Amino acid sequence: MKKVLAIIILSCGIITAQNAGSNGLSFLKFSFGAKNAALADLGVVLADDVTALGYNPALLAGVDKLQLHLTHNQSIQDVKSEMFGFGFSIKGINFAVGINTSSVSDIEIRNVPGEAVSKFDANYFYGSLSSGFYLTDNFSAGLTLKYLYEGMLTDEATGYGLDFGFAYKNAIPNLNLGLSLRNIGKMNELRNQSTELPKDLRFGSSYLLPVEQIKSNVVFAAGLNKYLEEDDIHYSVAADIKYDNLLSVRVGYITGYDAKGITTGFGVDWNNFNIDYAYTPYNYDLGDSHSISLMYNF
């Protein structure tokens, strides 16, 4: 039963949303990076590193370091994801390569009640290329192109997706804005029907508040996320407290989901390494989601 539920989560997303709408490939909704997962998925404005490729490619314009990022996510009902990001520059233009593989293994096949006659894996993948660039000193734009794959038993399909993003830093001092439209594209038929991509519109704002008395920076963020084929609008708030440029404590909250709401986590910056962890509890005895990320800045 758990394996069947996991396929439903990956294919339709009906466990995590109040209404599934008519889209699938819900692994495209997964958080890219533990930092963003802990901050209520507000990466549309808060992703200040290569993980911006998963939320708002316009933010890559401000990432001037060569970065390597790895994330492992162990989600509810044995859903596993591995994510990779690599950020680099060519002739002053910033790029990022992203990979996401998600799977459920050893799903049992039965023709009648009793022993399973066989097993199979459900696999989902995307590879992406992103770029972000400044149009003015404070305003940037970005684009992501994705190759998509889904496979279950003897059926498989491929397709493509496009993400568009915009960012405006210091709209007023310390206030940043971000906007993105993601997963515009299509899939080939999976047996008899094509899977609809989870097209979504995201907006976020963040404000940096330095607190010199405790050698900390506090970032407050808020935003919204609307999947275009669903009725609900998900509102998010988050706070990130970073002490002495070393230790970060994070908390967030997302509305509009039956099974989840609170997100938490922490991060440690040490020399050129960033280590981040995120924890999301789920209701209805579904379990919990754990993400851990490692990033190296060259």
C-alpha positions as CSV (number, residue, x, y, z in Angstrom):
1,M,0.0,0.0,0.0
2,K,2.8,2.4,0.8
3,K,4.4,1.9,-2.6
4,V,1.1,2.6,-4.4
5,L,0.7,5.7,-2.3
6,A,4.2,6.9,-3.2
7,I,3.4,6.6,-6.9
8,I,0.3,8.7,-6.4
9,I,2.4,11.3,-4.7
10,L,4.9,11.4,-7.5
11,S,2.4,11.2,-10.4
12,C,-0.5,13.2,-9.1
13,G,0.4,15.0,-5.9
14,I,-3.0,14.4,-4.3
15,I,-1.6,13.7,-0.9
16,T,0.1,17.1,-0.5
17,A,-2.5,19.4,-2.0
18,Q,-6.2,19.9,-1.2
19,N,-7.1,19.4,-4.8
20,A,-4.8,17.8,-7.4
21,G,-6.2,19.5,-10.4
22,S,-5.4,17.8,-13.7
23,N,-1.6,17.9,-13.7
24,G,1.0,15.3,-12.8
25,L,4.8,15.0,-12.5
26,S,4.7,16.3,-9.0
27,F,8.4,15.6,-8.5
28,L,8.8,19.0,-10.3
29,K,7.2,20.5,-7.2
30,F,9.9,19.1,-4.8
31,S,12.1,21.6,-3.0
32,F,15.6,22.1,-4.7
33,G,18.0,22.4,-1.8
34,A,17.5,22.0,2.0
35,K,17.8,25.7,2.6
36,N,14.8,26.5,0.4
37,A,12.8,23.5,1.8
38,A,13.3,24.9,5.4
39,L,12.2,28.4,4.2
40,A,8.7,27.4,3.1
41,D,9.9,26.9,-0.5
42,L,10.4,30.7,-1.0
43,G,13.4,30.1,-3.3
44,V,11.7,32.5,-5.9
45,V,13.3,35.3,-3.9
46,L,15.6,33.7,-1.3
47,A,17.7,31.3,-3.4
48,D,21.0,33.2,-3.5
49,D,23.1,30.4,-4.9
50,V,23.0,27.8,-7.7
51,T,19.7,26.3,-6.3
52,A,17.9,29.3,-7.9
53,L,17.8,27.1,-11.0
54,G,14.9,25.3,-9.3
55,Y,12.9,28.4,-8.5
56,N,13.8,31.5,-10.4
57,P,16.7,31.5,-12.9
58,A,16.9,35.3,-12.8
59,L,18.6,35.0,-9.4
60,L,21.5,33.3,-11.0
61,A,22.6,36.7,-12.3
62,G,23.8,37.5,-8.8
63,V,25.7,34.2,-8.3
64,D,29.3,35.1,-9.2
65,K,30.9,31.9,-7.8
66,L,31.6,28.5,-9.3
67,Q,29.4,26.2,-7.1
68,L,28.7,22.5,-6.8
69,H,25.5,21.5,-5.0
70,L,24.2,18.1,-3.9
71,T,20.8,17.3,-2.1
72,H,19.4,14.1,-0.9
73,N,15.7,14.0,0.1
74,Q,13.9,11.2,1.9
75,S,10.3,12.0,1.6
76,I,7.0,10.4,2.8
77,Q,6.1,6.9,1.8
78,D,9.7,6.0,0.7
79,V,9.9,8.6,-2.1
80,K,13.6,9.4,-2.7
81,S,15.1,12.2,-4.7
82,E,18.7,13.1,-5.5
83,M,19.5,16.6,-6.9
84,F,22.6,18.1,-8.4
85,G,23.4,21.7,-9.3
86,F,26.5,23.2,-10.9
87,G,26.9,26.9,-11.4
88,F,29.5,28.6,-13.7
89,S,30.1,31.6,-15.9
90,I,31.0,31.9,-19.6
91,K,32.1,35.4,-20.8
92,G,30.4,37.1,-17.9
93,I,27.1,35.3,-18.3
94,N,26.0,33.0,-15.4
95,F,24.7,29.5,-16.1
96,A,23.6,26.5,-14.0
97,V,23.1,22.8,-14.8
98,G,20.5,20.9,-12.8
99,I,19.6,17.3,-12.4
100,N,16.7,15.7,-10.4
101,T,16.1,12.0,-10.1
102,S,13.1,10.8,-8.0
103,S,12.0,7.2,-7.6
104,V,10.0,4.5,-5.8
105,S,11.6,1.1,-5.9
106,D,10.3,-2.5,-5.6
107,I,6.7,-1.9,-6.3
108,E,4.9,-5.2,-6.2
109,I,2.7,-6.5,-9.0
110,R,-0.3,-8.8,-8.2
111,N,-2.8,-10.4,-10.5
112,V,-4.9,-11.7,-7.6
113,P,-4.6,-11.3,-3.8
114,G,-1.6,-13.1,-2.4
115,E,2.1,-13.3,-3.3
116,A,3.5,-10.7,-5.7
117,V,4.3,-12.0,-9.1
118,S,6.9,-9.4,-9.9
119,K,8.3,-6.0,-8.9
120,F,9.1,-2.8,-10.8
121,D,10.5,0.7,-10.1
122,A,8.9,4.1,-10.9
123,N,11.5,6.6,-12.1
124,Y,11.3,10.4,-12.8
125,F,14.1,12.6,-14.1
126,Y,14.9,16.0,-15.3
127,G,18.0,17.7,-16.6
128,S,18.1,21.4,-17.0
129,L,20.2,24.3,-18.2
130,S,19.6,27.8,-16.8
131,S,20.9,31.3,-17.3
132,G,20.4,34.5,-15.5
133,F,21.6,38.0,-16.5
134,Y,21.1,41.6,-15.5
135,L,19.0,43.9,-17.6
136,T,19.8,46.9,-15.4
137,D,21.9,47.3,-12.3
138,N,19.1,45.9,-10.1
139,F,16.8,44.1,-12.4
140,S,17.5,40.6,-13.8
141,A,15.9,38.0,-16.0
142,G,16.4,34.3,-16.5
143,L,15.4,31.2,-18.4
144,T,15.5,27.4,-17.7
145,L,15.1,24.7,-20.3
146,K,14.3,21.2,-18.9
147,Y,14.4,17.7,-20.4
148,L,11.8,15.5,-18.7
149,Y,11.4,11.7,-18.3
150,E,8.9,9.4,-16.5
151,G,8.9,5.7,-16.6
152,M,6.8,3.0,-14.9
153,L,7.0,-0.7,-15.7
154,T,6.9,-1.0,-19.5
155,D,5.6,2.6,-20.1
156,E,7.8,5.7,-20.5
157,A,7.5,9.2,-21.8
158,T,9.7,12.2,-22.4
159,G,9.1,15.9,-22.8
160,Y,10.3,19.4,-22.1
161,G,9.6,22.3,-19.8
162,L,10.5,26.0,-19.6
163,D,10.9,28.3,-16.6
164,F,11.0,32.1,-16.8
165,G,12.1,34.4,-14.0
166,F,12.6,38.0,-13.0
167,A,14.2,39.5,-9.9
168,Y,14.5,43.1,-8.6
169,K,17.0,43.6,-5.8
170,N,16.9,46.6,-3.5
171,A,13.5,47.8,-4.7
172,I,14.0,49.9,-1.5
173,P,17.1,49.3,0.6
174,N,17.3,45.6,1.7
175,L,14.0,44.7,0.0
176,N,14.2,42.2,-2.8
177,L,11.4,40.9,-5.2
178,G,11.2,37.7,-7.3
179,L,8.7,36.4,-9.9
180,S,8.7,33.2,-11.9
181,L,6.5,31.1,-14.2
182,R,7.6,27.4,-14.3
183,N,7.0,24.2,-16.1
184,I,5.6,25.5,-19.4
185,G,5.9,22.6,-21.8
186,K,4.5,19.2,-22.7
187,M,5.1,15.5,-22.5
188,N,4.8,12.7,-25.0
189,E,2.1,10.1,-24.4
190,L,2.6,7.7,-21.5
191,R,0.8,4.7,-23.0
192,N,-2.5,6.4,-24.0
193,Q,-2.3,9.9,-22.6
194,S,0.2,12.7,-22.0
195,T,0.9,13.9,-18.5
196,E,0.2,17.6,-17.9
197,L,3.0,19.5,-16.3
198,P,2.4,21.3,-13.0
199,K,2.6,24.8,-14.4
200,D,2.9,27.4,-11.6
201,L,3.3,31.1,-10.9
202,R,5.4,32.2,-7.9
203,F,6.0,35.6,-6.3
204,G,8.1,36.5,-3.3
205,S,9.6,39.4,-1.4
206,S,12.3,39.4,1.3
207,Y,13.7,42.0,3.7
208,L,17.1,41.9,5.3
209,L,17.3,43.2,8.9
210,P,20.9,43.5,10.3
211,V,21.0,43.0,14.1
212,E,24.5,44.1,15.0
213,Q,24.0,43.7,18.8
214,I,24.0,39.9,18.3
215,K,26.2,39.8,15.2
216,S,23.3,38.4,13.2
217,N,21.3,39.0,10.0
218,V,17.6,38.3,10.0
219,V,15.8,37.8,6.7
220,F,12.0,37.8,6.6
221,A,10.2,36.6,3.5
222,A,6.6,36.2,2.2
223,G,5.1,35.0,-1.0
224,L,2.5,33.0,-2.9
225,N,2.5,30.0,-5.2
226,K,-0.4,29.3,-7.7
227,Y,-0.5,26.0,-9.7
228,L,-2.4,27.1,-12.8
229,E,-4.5,23.9,-13.0
230,E,-5.5,24.0,-9.3
231,D,-7.9,26.1,-7.4
232,D,-5.8,26.8,-4.3
233,I,-3.3,29.6,-3.8
234,H,-0.5,28.7,-1.4
235,Y,0.8,31.6,0.8
236,S,4.1,31.3,2.5
237,V,6.1,33.1,5.2
238,A,9.6,32.4,6.5
239,A,12.4,33.7,8.6
240,D,16.2,33.0,8.5
241,I,18.4,34.0,11.3
242,K,22.1,33.9,10.5
243,Y,24.6,34.3,13.4
244,D,28.1,35.6,12.7
245,N,28.0,34.4,9.0
246,L,28.3,30.9,10.4
247,L,25.1,29.3,11.8
248,S,21.6,29.8,10.3
249,V,18.3,28.8,11.9
250,R,15.2,28.7,9.7
251,V,11.5,28.3,10.0
252,G,8.6,28.7,7.6
253,Y,4.9,28.0,7.0
254,I,2.9,27.2,3.9
255,T,-0.9,27.5,3.7
256,G,-3.4,25.5,1.5
257,Y,-2.1,22.0,2.1
258,D,-4.0,19.3,4.0
259,A,-1.0,17.3,5.0
260,K,1.8,19.8,5.7
261,G,2.4,23.4,6.8
262,I,5.4,24.0,9.0
263,T,9.0,23.8,7.6
264,T,12.2,24.0,9.7
265,G,15.9,23.6,9.3
266,F,19.4,24.9,9.9
267,G,22.6,25.6,8.0
268,V,26.3,25.9,8.7
269,D,28.8,27.8,6.5
270,W,32.4,26.7,7.0
271,N,35.1,28.0,4.8
272,N,34.0,27.1,1.3
273,F,31.4,24.6,2.4
274,N,27.7,25.0,3.1
275,I,25.8,22.3,4.9
276,D,22.0,22.6,5.2
277,Y,19.2,20.4,6.7
278,A,15.4,20.7,6.4
279,Y,12.6,18.9,8.2
280,T,9.0,18.9,7.2
281,P,6.4,17.0,9.3
282,Y,3.3,15.5,7.6
283,N,-0.2,14.8,9.0
284,Y,-2.3,11.7,8.7
285,D,0.6,9.4,9.7
286,L,2.2,9.9,6.3
287,G,5.7,10.3,7.9
288,D,8.2,13.1,7.6
289,S,10.4,14.6,4.9
290,H,14.2,15.1,5.5
291,S,16.6,16.9,3.2
292,I,20.3,17.4,3.5
293,S,22.4,19.5,1.1
294,L,26.1,20.0,0.6
295,M,27.5,22.9,-1.5
296,Y,31.1,23.8,-2.3
297,N,32.1,27.3,-3.4
298,F,35.2,27.2,-5.6
